[in-house]
């Protein structure tokens, strides 16, 4: 009976909760099977271009968090991520992802698209997202959202200063996250030293 319930929950998961055989709620083993590497979540030099745990948390959970976490909160962010792992994995020849996991279950993923060291055009990334997930719940010039009660995913085109070069921070990307895990992360961050009150994502 329990196995049947687990299967039902997996089938009921929306399309935007998975990409390239890695799904929110899925095991870290799926990341490792793609040649990924994982480190403790509180590592200050987390693998990949985000460079540190604070930047990863802000890029992955940032669009759903009830408030912005300041760079001065980096130590608390690392403590909040310390319950899990941060992974970096190639998904295919042009796609790489940073992934957060808690208790060895994937809770958030930031996906980057590069070819020959240059970011893929925004229209190309948007077409890939539409092919994988269908039309978004909400559409905008720089932000598309796919949303359900538990899972939310985004296609984002970050807005850097005029003339700022394209790089990992300004390139179009996809963000997948588990809203329940996001809310739990914010609560841990506040318990770890961030001022104010935690709220739901």
C-alpha positions as CSV (number, residue, x, y, z in Angstrom):
1,X,0.0,0.0,0.0
2,X,2.8,2.4,0.9
3,X,4.6,1.7,-2.4
4,X,1.4,2.4,-4.3
5,X,1.0,5.8,-2.4
6,X,4.6,6.7,-3.3
7,X,4.0,5.9,-7.0
8,X,0.8,7.9,-7.0
9,X,2.6,10.9,-5.5
10,X,5.3,10.6,-8.2
11,X,2.7,10.4,-11.0
12,X,0.8,13.4,-9.6
13,X,3.9,15.6,-9.7
14,X,3.7,18.3,-12.4
15,X,6.0,18.3,-15.4
16,X,7.8,21.4,-14.2
17,X,9.1,19.5,-11.1
18,X,11.6,17.6,-13.3
19,X,14.2,18.2,-16.0
20,X,16.7,15.8,-17.6
21,X,15.8,12.9,-15.4
22,X,16.3,14.8,-12.2
23,X,13.2,15.6,-10.2
24,X,12.3,17.5,-7.1
25,X,11.9,15.0,-4.3
26,X,14.1,12.6,-6.2
27,X,17.3,11.0,-4.8
28,X,20.7,12.6,-5.0
29,X,21.8,9.4,-6.7
30,X,20.1,10.6,-9.9
31,X,22.5,13.6,-9.8
32,X,25.5,11.4,-9.2
33,X,24.5,9.1,-12.0
34,X,24.9,12.1,-14.4
35,X,28.5,12.6,-13.2
36,X,27.6,15.2,-10.6
37,X,29.6,16.2,-7.6
38,X,28.2,17.0,-4.2
39,X,29.5,18.9,-1.1
40,X,28.0,19.8,2.3
41,X,25.4,22.6,1.9
42,X,27.2,24.9,4.3
43,X,30.5,24.8,2.3
44,X,31.6,28.4,1.6
45,X,33.1,27.3,-1.7
46,X,30.2,25.3,-3.1
47,X,30.9,23.7,-6.5
48,X,30.0,25.7,-9.6
49,X,29.7,29.3,-10.7
50,X,27.6,30.5,-7.9
51,X,30.7,30.4,-5.8
52,X,29.2,30.2,-2.4
53,X,26.2,28.9,-0.4
54,X,24.7,32.4,0.0
55,X,24.6,33.0,-3.8
56,X,23.2,29.6,-4.5
57,X,20.4,30.0,-1.9
58,X,19.6,33.5,-3.3
59,X,19.5,32.3,-6.9
60,X,17.4,29.1,-6.2
61,X,15.0,30.1,-3.4
62,X,15.3,33.9,-3.9
63,X,12.2,34.3,-6.2
64,X,10.0,32.5,-3.7
65,X,11.4,33.6,-0.4
66,X,9.1,35.9,1.7
67,X,12.0,38.5,1.8
68,X,15.5,39.1,0.5
69,X,18.4,37.6,2.5
70,X,21.3,40.1,2.7
71,X,24.9,39.2,2.0
72,X,25.6,40.0,5.7
73,X,23.4,36.9,6.5
74,X,25.9,34.6,4.7
75,X,26.9,32.7,7.9
76,X,23.2,32.0,8.8
77,X,22.5,30.9,5.2
78,X,25.4,28.4,5.3
79,X,24.1,27.1,8.6
80,X,20.6,26.8,7.1
81,X,22.0,24.9,4.2
82,X,24.2,22.8,6.5
83,X,21.4,20.2,6.8
84,X,21.9,19.1,3.2
85,X,24.2,19.1,0.2
86,X,24.9,21.3,-2.8
87,X,25.6,19.4,-6.1
88,X,26.9,20.4,-9.5
89,X,26.1,18.2,-12.5
90,X,26.2,18.3,-16.3
91,X,22.7,17.4,-17.7
92,X,23.8,17.3,-21.3
93,X,26.4,19.0,-23.6
94,X,24.9,22.5,-23.2
95,X,23.2,22.3,-19.8
96,X,24.6,22.3,-16.3
97,X,22.8,22.5,-13.0
98,X,23.4,23.4,-9.4
99,X,21.2,21.3,-7.1
100,X,20.3,21.6,-3.4
101,X,19.2,18.4,-1.5
102,X,18.0,17.8,2.0
103,X,18.1,14.3,3.5
104,X,19.5,13.2,0.1
105,X,16.3,14.4,-1.7
106,X,16.4,17.2,-4.3
107,X,14.6,20.3,-3.2
108,X,15.9,23.0,-5.7
109,X,17.7,23.2,-9.0
110,X,19.2,26.1,-11.0
111,X,19.9,25.2,-14.6
112,X,22.3,27.0,-16.9
113,X,22.6,26.8,-20.7
114,X,26.0,27.4,-22.3
115,X,27.7,26.4,-25.6
116,X,31.4,27.2,-26.3
117,X,31.5,29.2,-23.1
118,X,28.7,31.5,-24.2
119,X,25.2,31.6,-22.7
120,X,22.5,30.2,-25.1
121,X,20.1,33.0,-26.3
122,X,17.1,33.5,-24.1
123,X,14.7,32.5,-26.8
124,X,16.4,29.1,-27.1
125,X,16.2,28.5,-23.4
126,X,12.5,29.5,-23.3
127,X,11.7,27.1,-26.2
128,X,13.4,24.3,-24.3
129,X,11.4,25.1,-21.2
130,X,8.1,25.2,-23.2
131,X,9.0,21.9,-24.9
132,X,9.6,20.2,-21.5
133,X,6.8,21.8,-19.4
134,X,4.2,23.3,-21.8
135,X,3.0,26.9,-21.6
136,X,3.7,28.7,-18.3
137,X,1.1,29.5,-15.7
138,X,2.2,33.1,-15.9
139,X,4.2,34.7,-18.7
140,X,6.4,37.8,-18.6
141,X,9.2,39.3,-20.8
142,X,11.8,38.3,-18.3
143,X,10.0,35.8,-16.0
144,X,7.8,32.8,-16.8
145,X,6.3,30.9,-14.0
146,X,5.0,27.3,-13.8
147,X,3.2,26.8,-10.5
148,X,1.3,24.3,-8.4
149,X,0.5,24.1,-4.7
150,X,3.9,22.4,-3.9
151,X,6.2,23.0,-6.9
152,X,7.2,26.2,-8.7
153,X,9.6,26.6,-11.6
154,X,10.8,29.7,-13.4
155,X,12.4,30.8,-16.6
156,X,14.3,33.9,-15.7
157,X,16.3,36.5,-17.7
158,X,18.3,38.4,-15.0
159,X,18.5,42.2,-15.6
160,X,22.0,43.4,-15.1
161,X,23.3,46.9,-15.6
162,X,23.3,48.2,-19.2
163,X,26.3,46.8,-21.1
164,X,27.1,44.2,-18.4
165,X,28.6,41.2,-20.1
166,X,26.7,37.9,-20.2
167,X,28.1,35.4,-17.6
168,X,26.8,32.8,-15.2
169,X,25.0,35.4,-13.1
170,X,23.3,37.3,-15.9
171,X,22.6,34.4,-18.3
172,X,19.0,33.1,-18.8
173,X,18.3,30.1,-16.5
174,X,15.6,27.8,-15.2
175,X,14.9,27.4,-11.5
176,X,12.9,24.5,-10.0
177,X,12.0,24.5,-6.4
178,X,9.9,22.7,-3.8
179,X,7.9,25.4,-2.0
180,X,7.7,23.3,1.2
181,X,11.5,23.0,1.3
182,X,11.8,26.7,0.6
183,X,9.6,27.6,3.6
184,X,11.6,25.2,5.8
185,X,14.9,26.7,4.6
186,X,13.7,30.2,5.5
187,X,12.7,29.0,9.0
188,X,16.1,27.4,9.5
189,X,17.8,30.6,8.2
190,X,16.0,32.7,10.8
191,X,16.8,30.2,13.6
192,X,20.4,30.4,12.4
193,X,20.6,34.1,13.0
194,X,18.8,36.2,10.4
195,X,16.7,39.0,12.0
196,X,12.9,39.3,11.6
197,X,10.4,36.6,11.3
198,X,10.3,33.6,8.9
199,X,7.4,33.4,6.5
200,X,5.9,31.0,4.0
201,X,7.4,30.9,0.5
